[in-house]
Amino acid sequence: MATYKIAVLPGDGIGQEVTPEAVRVLRAVGKRAGVTFEFEEALIGGAAIDAAGTPLPSETLALCRNADAILFGAVGGPTWDALPQEQRAERGLLALRKELDLYANLRPALCFPMLIDASPLKRSVVEGTDIMVIRELTGGLYFGEPRGRESFADGGERAINTMVYTTREIERVTRVAFEVARKRRRRLASVDKANVLVVSQLWREVVTRIGKDYPDVALEHVLVDNCAMALVHKPTHFDTIVTENTFGDILSDEAAILAGSMGMLPSASLGPAGAGGRNVGLYEPVHGTAPDIAGKGIANPLAAILSAGLLLRYSLNMTEAAGRVEGAVQRVLEQGRRTGDIARPGEKVLGTREMGDHVVHELEG
C-alpha cells in the first residue's frame, strides 16, 4: 500500500474551516484507492506570526520540503495588515513559493452548467467556459530587485518595484503551459504587454521560440488589456492562458466571476519534477481568508476540495482518483447543494461542514 506525506497548512481565516474538508475528502479517496495519507499540520501566515513571531517558521518549511504535497488554506487578514511589509502574513506564502521554487501556478476557471446563473455575466457569455490560467509565480514585480521606499529631503517619497525575468524563468513556465494545453484543446494564449514593456518583449520572443517545439498547439499572443476585456466579453475564446506573475494574479481573479464565486476556484502551484517524475506542489483555494465570514462555518469548501483533486492529479499521479473527486463535486451541485455564495434566492443554504459531508458521501457511496 502506497503511503504519501501531506503537509497541511490551514493558515488564517476561512482557511482553517475549508482545509479540514479537503483532508476529509483525501481520507475518503485513500480508503477507496488503498492508499494511506499521513497528514501533518503546521503554522503559516498570521497564525504563525502570533505563535512563533514569523509568517514562515523553519519547522513549517522543513515539513513542506519533506512532504509529497502541500495542502494550503489561506493567509492574511486585518489583524496583521499594520505590520511592516516584509513581516506581514502574506509573506509566508510568498517565501514558501520561493523556497520550494513553485514557479507555475495553475488556476482553472470552469463554469459548471448548474451554476451559470450564479455568474454576474449573461448566460450566453459564460456558458461553456473552461479556461486554465497558468501564471509564472516566482519572478516579476513581486520578487524583483531593487524594491522598497526612500525618502527625500523635501518630505516626499519614492517607492520602487522591479519587473525582472530571465530566459530560463520564461522557458520553464512556457513549457508547462504548452504541455497543459496539449492535454486540453490545444490552444495557448500568451499574455504580455510587449507594446510597452521590454520584459514583455523578451517574454514574447521566448514563448514564440518554445512554441516551435509544439506545432500541434495553436499559439496566439494577446496584450494584457485586450485579454482582460475578452475574458468578460468572450471567455469561450480561451483554452489555456500563460502569463507573468502580476498579470496572472489579476487575470485569474477576474476569471473567478466566470465560475460564479471565488469559492469554486482551486489552484495548483508546481515546482520542478522530483522523484518518479512527480511535481512538488502546493494546492490552495483562490478565495483568500475572507475575514468577513471567518469563524461562522458558512464558507464554501468546494475550492479547497477541488484543490485536493489537483493534488491527486499533479503531485501523486492519481488521475482516476482526481476524477472521482471532481465527479463527486459535480454530482453534489447537480443535486442542488449550495453554500451561500452560490445559492439563488429561496434555495437551501448549507454550511461548510454540511457541504463537505455531501462530497464525502458521494465518494464513499
C-alpha positions in Angstrom: 0.0 0.0 0.0 1.4 3.4 -1.0 1.9 6.0 1.7 2.0 9.7 1.0 3.0 12.5 3.4 0.8 15.6 3.1 1.8 18.8 4.8 -1.4 20.6 5.9 -1.2 24.4 6.3 -4.7 25.8 7.1 -3.3 29.3 7.7 -5.8 32.0 8.7 -9.5 33.0 8.4 -11.6 30.5 6.5 -8.5 28.5 5.6 -8.9 26.9 9.0 -12.5 25.9 8.1 -12.3 24.7 4.5 -8.9 22.8 4.7 -10.3 20.1 7.1 -13.0 19.3 4.5 -10.3 18.8 1.9 -8.5 16.5 4.3 -11.7 14.5 4.8 -12.1 14.1 1.1 -8.5 12.8 0.7 -9.1 10.3 3.5 -12.2 9.0 1.7 -10.2 8.7 -1.5 -7.4 6.9 0.3 -9.8 4.3 1.6 -11.3 3.6 -1.8 -7.9 3.6 -3.6 -6.0 1.6 -1.0 -3.6 4.5 -0.3 -2.5 5.8 3.1 -2.2 9.6 3.6 -0.2 10.8 6.5 -1.3 14.3 7.4 0.8 16.7 9.5 -0.3 20.2 10.2 1.9 23.3 10.6 1.6 27.0 11.1 1.9 29.7 8.4 0.8 33.3 7.9 -0.9 35.2 10.7 -1.3 32.1 12.9 2.5 31.6 12.7 3.2 35.2 13.5 1.1 35.0 16.6 2.6 31.7 17.8 6.2 32.0 16.5 6.8 35.6 15.5 7.4 34.9 11.8 5.0 34.1 8.9 7.0 31.1 7.8 8.6 29.2 10.7 11.6 27.0 9.9 9.7 23.9 11.2 6.9 24.6 8.6 9.4 24.9 5.8 11.2 21.7 6.8 7.9 19.8 6.9 7.0 21.1 3.4 10.4 20.1 2.0 9.9 16.6 3.1 6.2 16.2 2.1 4.9 14.7 -1.1 2.5 17.6 -1.4 1.2 20.6 0.5 -2.5 21.3 1.2 -2.8 25.0 1.9 -5.7 27.2 3.2 -5.2 30.9 3.1 -3.1 33.6 4.8 -3.6 37.2 5.9 -6.2 39.4 7.5 -6.7 42.8 9.1 -5.0 41.7 12.3 -1.6 41.7 10.6 -2.0 44.4 8.0 -0.3 47.1 10.1 3.0 45.1 10.2 5.9 46.1 8.0 5.6 44.7 4.5 8.3 42.0 4.9 6.7 40.8 8.2 3.1 40.5 7.0 1.2 37.2 6.9 1.2 37.0 3.1 5.0 37.0 3.1 4.8 33.4 4.5 3.2 32.2 1.3 5.5 34.2 -1.0 8.5 32.9 0.9 7.3 29.3 0.7 6.8 29.6 -3.1 10.3 31.0 -3.5 12.0 28.4 -1.2 10.3 25.5 -2.9 10.7 27.0 -6.4 7.0 26.7 -7.1 7.1 28.6 -10.3 4.0 27.5 -12.2 0.5 28.4 -10.8 -2.4 26.6 -12.5 -5.8 28.2 -11.9 -8.8 26.5 -13.7 -11.9 28.6 -14.3 -14.7 26.3 -15.2 -18.3 27.4 -15.4 -20.4 24.5 -14.1 -23.6 24.2 -16.1 -25.7 24.2 -12.9 -24.0 27.4 -11.7 -24.3 29.6 -14.8 -26.9 31.8 -13.1 -24.5 32.4 -10.2 -22.2 34.4 -12.5 -23.0 38.1 -12.9 -22.4 37.8 -16.6 -25.1 36.8 -19.1 -25.7 33.1 -19.6 -24.9 33.5 -23.3 -21.4 34.9 -22.4 -20.2 32.3 -19.8 -21.9 29.1 -21.0 -19.2 26.6 -22.0 -16.3 28.5 -20.3 -13.4 26.2 -19.4 -10.1 28.1 -19.0 -6.8 27.2 -17.5 -4.7 30.2 -16.4 -1.0 29.4 -15.9 0.8 32.1 -14.0 4.6 32.4 -13.5 4.9 32.5 -9.7 8.4 33.3 -8.6 9.6 36.2 -10.7 8.4 39.6 -11.9 7.3 42.5 -9.8 6.6 40.5 -6.6 10.2 39.4 -6.3 12.3 41.7 -8.5 15.1 43.9 -7.0 15.6 46.7 -6.3 12.5 47.2 -4.3 11.5 49.4 -1.4 10.8 53.0 -0.4 13.1 56.0 0.0 12.5 59.5 1.5 13.5 62.8 0.0 14.7 65.9 1.9 11.5 67.8 0.9 9.4 65.2 2.7 8.4 63.3 -0.4 8.9 59.6 -1.0 9.6 57.2 -3.9 8.5 53.6 -4.0 10.2 51.1 -6.3 9.3 47.6 -7.6 11.2 46.0 -10.4 9.8 43.6 -13.0 12.6 41.2 -13.9 12.5 37.9 -15.9 15.3 35.7 -17.2 15.1 33.5 -20.3 15.1 30.4 -18.0 12.2 31.6 -15.9 10.1 32.2 -19.0 11.1 29.0 -20.7 10.1 26.6 -17.9 6.7 28.1 -17.3 6.0 28.2 -21.0 6.8 24.5 -21.4 4.4 23.7 -18.6 1.8 25.8 -20.4 2.3 24.0 -23.7 2.1 20.6 -22.0 -1.1 21.5 -20.3 -2.6 23.0 -23.5 -1.6 19.8 -25.4 -3.8 17.8 -22.9 -6.7 20.2 -23.3 -8.0 21.7 -26.5 -4.5 22.6 -27.9 -4.8 26.3 -27.9 -2.5 28.6 -25.9 -2.7 32.4 -25.4 0.4 34.1 -24.2 -0.5 37.3 -22.4 2.0 40.2 -22.2 2.4 44.0 -22.7 5.0 43.8 -25.4 4.0 47.1 -27.0 5.3 48.9 -23.9 7.5 46.7 -21.6 10.9 45.4 -22.5 10.3 42.5 -20.2 7.3 41.5 -22.2 9.2 41.8 -25.4 11.6 39.1 -24.1 8.7 37.1 -22.9 7.1 37.1 -26.3 10.3 36.2 -28.1 10.9 33.2 -25.7 7.3 31.9 -25.9 7.4 32.1 -29.7 10.7 30.1 -29.8 9.4 27.4 -27.5 6.2 27.2 -29.5 8.1 25.8 -32.4 8.6 22.7 -30.3 4.8 22.3 -30.1 3.5 22.5 -33.6 0.3 20.8 -32.6 -0.7 23.6 -30.2 -2.0 26.8 -31.7 -0.3 29.8 -30.2 -1.5 33.4 -30.1 -0.1 36.5 -28.4 -2.6 38.8 -26.6 -1.9 42.1 -24.9 -3.0 42.0 -21.3 -5.6 44.8 -21.6 -7.2 43.1 -24.6 -7.2 39.8 -22.6 -8.9 41.5 -19.6 -11.7 42.7 -21.9 -12.1 39.4 -23.7 -12.4 37.5 -20.5 -15.7 39.2 -19.7 -16.8 39.6 -23.3 -16.0 36.3 -24.9 -14.4 33.9 -22.4 -15.0 30.8 -24.5 -12.4 32.1 -26.9 -9.7 31.0 -24.5 -8.5 27.5 -23.6 -5.1 27.8 -21.9 -3.5 31.2 -20.9 0.1 31.7 -19.8 1.4 34.9 -18.4 3.8 36.5 -15.9 3.2 36.9 -12.2 1.4 40.2 -11.8 -0.8 39.9 -15.0 -1.6 36.3 -13.9 -2.6 37.3 -10.4 -5.1 39.9 -11.8 -6.5 37.9 -14.7 -7.1 34.7 -12.7 -9.0 36.7 -10.1 -11.0 38.3 -12.9 -11.8 34.8 -14.3 -13.4 34.0 -10.9 -16.6 35.8 -11.9 -17.0 33.3 -14.8 -17.4 30.5 -12.3 -19.8 32.4 -10.2 -17.8 32.5 -7.0 -14.2 32.6 -5.7 -15.4 29.6 -3.6 -15.4 27.4 -6.6 -11.8 28.0 -7.8 -8.9 25.7 -6.9 -5.3 26.2 -7.8 -2.0 24.3 -8.0 1.5 25.7 -7.7 4.0 23.4 -9.1 7.8 23.2 -8.8 10.4 21.0 -10.6 9.7 17.4 -11.1 11.1 15.2 -8.3 11.3 11.5 -7.6 9.3 9.4 -10.0 8.7 12.4 -12.2 6.1 13.9 -9.8 5.9 17.6 -9.3 6.4 19.2 -5.9 3.2 21.1 -5.4 1.2 23.4 -3.2 -2.6 23.3 -3.6 -4.9 26.0 -2.4 -8.3 27.6 -3.0 -8.1 31.0 -4.7 -10.6 32.8 -2.3 -8.3 34.0 0.4 -9.1 34.3 4.1 -12.5 36.1 3.8 -12.3 37.7 7.3 -15.9 38.9 7.0 -17.2 35.3 7.2 -14.4 33.6 9.1 -15.5 31.6 12.1 -19.1 31.4 11.0 -18.9 27.9 9.4 -20.5 29.2 6.1 -17.5 29.3 3.8 -17.7 27.3 0.5 -15.3 24.3 0.8 -15.5 23.2 -2.8 -12.5 25.2 -4.0 -10.4 23.5 -1.3 -11.8 20.1 -2.2 -11.2 20.7 -5.9 -7.6 21.7 -4.9 -7.2 18.3 -3.2 -8.3 16.8 -6.6 -5.5 18.8 -8.3 -3.1 17.4 -5.6 -4.0 13.9 -6.6 -3.6 14.7 -10.3 -0.4 16.6 -10.4 1.7 15.6 -7.4 0.6 11.9 -6.9 -0.3 10.9 -10.5 -3.6 9.6 -9.2 -5.6 10.7 -12.2 -8.6 8.3 -11.7 -8.9 9.4 -8.0 -8.8 13.1 -9.1 -11.6 12.4 -11.5 -13.6 10.9 -8.7 -13.2 14.0 -6.6 -14.3 16.2 -9.4 -17.2 14.0 -10.3 -18.4 14.0 -6.6 -18.4 17.8 -6.6 -20.3 17.9 -9.8 -22.9 15.4 -8.5 -23.4 17.4 -5.3 -24.0 20.5 -7.3 -26.4 18.7 -9.6 -28.4 17.6 -6.5 -28.9 21.3 -5.8 -26.5 21.5 -2.8 -25.4 25.1 -2.3 -23.4 27.3 0.1 -24.4 30.9 0.4 -22.1 32.3 -2.2 -23.6 30.2 -5.0 -27.2 29.9 -3.8 -30.0 31.7 -5.6 -32.8 33.3 -3.6 -35.0 30.7 -2.0 -32.5 27.8 -2.2 -31.5 26.0 0.9 -28.1 27.1 2.1 -25.5 24.6 3.5 -22.7 25.3 5.9 -19.0 24.4 5.3 -19.2 21.0 7.1 -22.5 20.1 5.6 -21.2 20.6 2.1 -18.2 18.6 2.9 -20.4 15.8 4.2 -22.2 15.5 0.9 -19.0 15.3 -1.1 -17.6 12.6 1.2 -20.8 10.7 1.0 -20.6 10.7 -2.8 -17.0 9.4 -2.6 -17.9 6.7 -0.1 -21.1 5.6 -1.9 
